């Protein structure tokens, strides 16, 4: 199975009814984290990431419900009942992204935003914000694929390991996204959604 990618642009706030319905569908450990947020408006992106995951699983496997999600010791999510299905979620201001594959996969999407020249040179040895976030999503996607944790991301950009691949993704203007795999081949065409399209989603038979 090629890596399949779904992404959505978020252009409005969630209604109270939408937020309540999405909170009810979250895995318990994620729900606890979101309930502790002091700024409720920051719930939109992670909530929509799980809604997009549900849509992706329906389109790919015709699963009506989100399976139980567990976390490895380093925080990588997985489906205990479906070890053959690998997924990864990412969210940033105004956008969410989901990757599905038949082998471990890591994905990241970032909104391009101001970064100081000092930080760009120190962390990525680049001079433009787009190049900086291209480097950032590469590191994060690779770290998430391996399950090594984000602590590895602040070191210098390492070469790919044998059999490892990283692909930049074409998503929305003002965003950079990428996906990492190991022997999984290039991703299929990215499926782009508006917020209206995927928040109105309902599982079908």
C-alpha positions, 0 to 999 in steps of 0.5 A: 500500500502506498502512503495515503495522505488527507489534509484539510484547511481550517478557515473558521472556528468550531461551533459548540455543537461540533466541538462537543461531538468531536470531544466525545469521539476522542481517545481518552488520553487525548481528551484529558489533555484537551480538557486541561487546555486553558485556551479552548480555541486551541482545541480546534486543530487536534479535534479536527485532526481526529475527525480527519483520521476518521474520514481517512479510515472510512475512505480507506478501509470502510471502518465506521468507528475510530479503533482504540488508540494506544501510545508507545513509551515515547508517545507514538500512537497506534491501533493495538487491534490493527497492527497492520495499519499505521497512521500519523497525525499532524496539525498546525495553525489552520490546517491538519494532516493524516497519513495512512500506510501499511508500515510505520509512517511519520508526517508533519505540516507547518504553517510558514511563520516568522522565524529569526535569522539567528534561529534559521541559521542555528537550527537549519543553516538556511536563510528563508522561512520556507527553507527552515520549515522544509527542514523542520517538517523533514526532521519531525516526520522522520522522528515520528516515523521512527518513534524516536521522539521529538528530542532528536529534532534539535540536532543537526539535520541527519542524512536518511538511514538506509531504506528511509525516504522523505517526501515533501507534499503539495498542500496549501499556500503558506504551508509546508508538509512532508511524510517519511517512510522506510521502504514504503514508496512515494505517497499517492495524490494528496486529498485536499479538503475544505473545513466544510467538506470534512466537518459535515462528514458522516460515516456511511454504510 
